[in-house]
Amino acid sequence: MKQFALFAVLSILSVQAVPDRSPRIFNGHGAPHQPYNAYVLYLNNVNAGFFGGGSLISDRHVITAAQNIVGFIRWDVGLGSNIFTQLMTVTTNQALAHPNFNAANRANDIGILTLPASIVFSTQVFPIALPALNAAVQLPLENEEGSIVGFGFTTGTSTTRHDFLVRSFQRVTTNARCQGVFQITIPNHFCGEDNIERSNVCNGDIGAGFVVNERGRHVLAGVASLITHNCDAQNPTGYTRIAAFRQWIQQNTQV
């Protein structure tokens, strides 16, 4: 992912909903509010950085990509709305990247943001479930459909975030398809793609959650980690598999 200088002040405004409207993400669609979704602005010691996504998993923890953590010292976490200007923003200086994260090939690309105080849950802000510890089957399954949301770029040439949350639906590819595009380790990673509308993750969406439906509840199955140049919709997105790091998450969050 390209790095851009970004100097931003995020407003804390009231939470409202917006109807499904503009077709965005990269061939995605306007998303209804997702109470677990987090916008993550990450900055270094000279106030330069970029933005990505994350998923609220408890009253104090957000799962994101390690690449959104390593080299940065401050994170502004936006919660509670699918309208960017109406996000409630919490700033934290506490973050933990997986100790074996490899920036070159994005191995172990997962990290945890710890908020300075507990979030009060509501219909607008609520954590997403994680896969069960030591589950016999690791989510997601091949060909299983999942959704991903974000405020990221909507084309390969975009330079600014989107004003409204955007959603894409993808299906999990075969391992061979995934390894043919990215240098990844199975089962720690998986890939997803949309063969119908060719929607895809783009810059500004890295760290966002790949969410599946397990027996009627939303479960966080992956973290957006790998995209091809210019968000090429002919190639899949690479995800870090949450189930492969479930014990590490539990050890560091008690979730």
C-alpha positions in Angstrom: 0.0 0.0 0.0 1.3 3.4 -0.9 2.0 5.9 1.9 0.7 9.4 1.7 1.2 12.4 4.0 -2.0 13.2 5.8 -2.8 15.9 8.2 -6.3 15.6 9.5 -8.6 16.6 12.3 -11.6 14.3 12.7 -14.9 15.8 14.1 -16.9 14.1 16.8 -20.5 14.6 15.7 -23.8 12.9 16.3 -24.5 9.5 14.9 -27.0 9.0 12.1 -27.7 6.5 9.4 -27.8 7.0 5.7 -29.6 4.9 3.1 -27.9 2.6 0.6 -26.9 4.8 -2.3 -23.7 5.5 -4.2 -22.0 2.5 -6.0 -18.4 2.7 -4.6 -15.4 0.8 -2.8 -14.2 -0.6 -6.1 -17.4 -1.6 -7.9 -19.0 -1.8 -4.5 -22.2 -0.3 -3.1 -23.2 2.1 -0.4 -23.3 0.2 2.9 -25.8 0.3 5.8 -24.2 1.1 9.1 -22.1 -1.7 10.6 -21.7 -1.1 14.3 -18.4 -3.0 14.6 -16.7 -1.2 11.8 -13.8 1.2 12.6 -12.0 3.8 10.5 -8.4 3.9 11.5 -6.2 7.0 10.9 -2.5 6.1 11.7 0.2 8.8 12.2 3.9 8.8 12.9 6.0 11.2 15.0 5.9 13.9 12.3 2.1 13.6 11.9 2.3 11.8 8.6 0.5 8.5 7.7 -2.5 7.2 6.0 -5.8 5.5 6.9 -7.3 2.0 6.9 -10.0 0.0 8.6 -10.5 -2.2 11.6 -13.1 -4.1 13.6 -14.3 -3.5 17.1 -14.1 -6.8 19.1 -14.6 -5.6 22.7 -15.2 -2.4 24.6 -11.5 -1.6 24.3 -10.0 -3.5 21.4 -10.0 -3.0 17.6 -8.4 -5.6 15.3 -6.6 -4.2 12.3 -3.6 -5.0 10.0 -0.1 -4.9 11.5 1.0 -2.7 8.6 -1.3 0.0 10.1 0.6 -0.2 13.3 4.4 -0.7 12.7 6.2 2.6 12.4 3.3 4.7 13.8 2.6 6.1 17.2 -0.9 7.5 17.2 -4.3 6.1 16.0 -7.5 8.0 15.6 -10.3 5.4 15.6 -13.7 6.4 14.1 -16.8 4.5 15.2 -20.5 4.7 15.1 -21.6 5.8 11.7 -21.5 5.0 8.0 -21.2 8.8 7.3 -17.6 9.9 7.7 -18.3 13.3 9.1 -20.5 11.7 11.8 -17.9 9.3 13.2 -17.2 9.4 17.0 -13.4 9.5 17.2 -11.2 8.0 19.9 -7.5 8.6 19.9 -5.1 6.0 21.3 -1.3 5.5 21.6 -1.5 1.8 22.5 -1.2 -0.7 19.7 0.3 -4.2 19.3 1.4 -5.7 16.0 2.0 -9.5 15.8 5.6 -10.1 16.7 6.2 -12.1 13.6 4.8 -9.6 11.1 6.8 -9.4 7.9 6.3 -6.2 6.0 7.8 -7.7 2.8 5.3 -10.5 2.3 2.6 -9.4 4.9 3.0 -12.6 6.8 1.2 -12.4 10.2 -0.4 -9.1 9.2 -2.6 -8.6 12.2 -2.6 -6.2 15.1 -4.6 -4.9 18.1 -5.5 -1.3 19.0 -6.3 -0.8 22.7 -8.6 2.2 23.4 -7.8 4.4 26.4 -11.3 3.8 28.0 -14.2 1.4 27.6 -16.7 2.2 24.8 -20.3 2.2 25.8 -22.2 -0.2 23.5 -25.3 0.9 21.7 -27.1 0.1 18.5 -24.5 2.3 16.7 -21.4 0.9 18.4 -21.2 -2.9 19.1 -18.4 -5.5 18.8 -18.3 -8.3 16.3 -18.0 -11.9 17.3 -14.8 -13.8 16.7 -14.4 -17.5 15.6 -14.5 -19.9 18.5 -11.2 -20.9 20.1 -9.8 -24.2 18.9 -12.7 -24.7 16.4 -12.5 -27.9 14.4 -13.1 -26.0 11.2 -11.3 -22.7 10.5 -13.5 -20.0 9.0 -14.0 -19.0 6.3 -14.6 -22.0 4.1 -13.7 -22.2 0.4 -16.4 -20.5 -1.7 -18.0 -19.0 1.4 -19.3 -15.5 0.9 -18.2 -12.6 3.1 -18.6 -8.9 3.1 -16.1 -6.1 3.6 -16.7 -2.4 4.2 -14.6 0.7 4.3 -14.2 4.4 3.6 -11.2 3.7 1.2 -10.5 4.7 -2.4 -13.2 3.9 -4.9 -10.9 3.6 -8.0 -7.2 2.8 -8.5 -6.5 6.5 -9.2 -8.4 8.0 -6.2 -6.5 10.1 -3.8 -9.1 10.8 -1.1 -11.3 8.7 1.2 -15.0 8.3 0.5 -17.6 10.2 2.4 -19.9 7.2 2.9 -19.2 3.6 4.0 -19.0 1.2 1.0 -19.5 -2.5 1.0 -18.3 -5.3 -1.2 -19.3 -9.0 -1.3 -16.6 -11.6 -2.1 -16.3 -15.4 -2.1 -13.3 -17.3 -0.8 -11.1 -18.5 -3.6 -9.1 -21.8 -3.7 -5.7 -21.8 -2.0 -4.1 -22.3 -5.4 -5.7 -19.2 -6.8 -4.6 -17.2 -3.8 -1.0 -18.4 -3.9 -0.9 -17.8 -7.6 -1.3 -14.0 -6.9 0.3 -13.5 -3.5 3.2 -14.8 -1.5 1.2 -16.1 1.4 1.2 -19.0 3.8 -1.8 -21.3 4.1 -3.9 -21.5 6.3 -2.8 -18.2 7.9 -4.1 -16.3 4.8 -6.9 -16.7 2.3 -8.2 -14.7 -0.6 -11.6 -13.5 -1.7 -12.9 -12.1 -5.0 -16.1 -11.0 -6.6 -16.6 -12.8 -10.0 -19.9 -11.0 -10.7 -19.4 -7.2 -10.1 -15.6 -7.4 -9.8 -15.7 -5.4 -6.5 -12.5 -5.2 -4.6 -10.6 -3.8 -1.7 -8.6 -0.6 -2.4 -6.1 1.7 -0.7 -7.7 3.0 2.5 -9.5 -0.3 3.3 -6.4 -2.3 4.5 -7.2 -3.6 8.0 -10.9 -3.8 7.4 -12.8 -7.0 8.4 -14.0 -9.9 6.1 -17.2 -10.9 7.8 -19.2 -14.1 7.4 -22.5 -15.2 8.6 -22.3 -18.2 11.0 -25.6 -19.6 12.0 -27.3 -16.2 12.0 -24.6 -14.1 13.5 -21.8 -12.0 12.0 -18.3 -13.3 12.6 -15.0 -11.7 11.9 -13.1 -14.2 9.6 -10.4 -12.1 8.1 -8.4 -8.8 7.9 -7.7 -7.1 4.6 -4.0 -7.3 4.0 -3.0 -7.6 0.3 -4.2 -5.9 -2.8 -2.7 -5.7 -6.3 -1.5 -2.5 -8.0 -4.3 0.0 -8.6 -6.8 -2.2 -6.8 -7.0 -4.5 -9.9 -10.5 -6.0 -9.9 -9.3 -9.0 -11.9 -7.3 -10.2 -8.9 -8.4 -11.3 -5.5 -7.9 -9.6 -2.2 -5.6 -11.3 0.4 -6.8 -11.6 4.0 -5.2 -12.6 7.3 -7.2 -15.5 8.7 -8.5 -14.6 12.2 -8.9 -18.2 13.2 -5.2 -18.8 12.7 -4.4 -16.1 15.3 -7.3 -16.7 17.6 -5.2 -17.7 20.6 -2.9 -14.8 20.2 -5.9 -12.4 20.1 -7.3 -14.1 23.3 -3.9 -13.9 25.1 -3.7 -10.1 24.4 -7.3 -9.0 24.8 -9.0 -11.8 26.9 -11.6 -11.9 24.2 
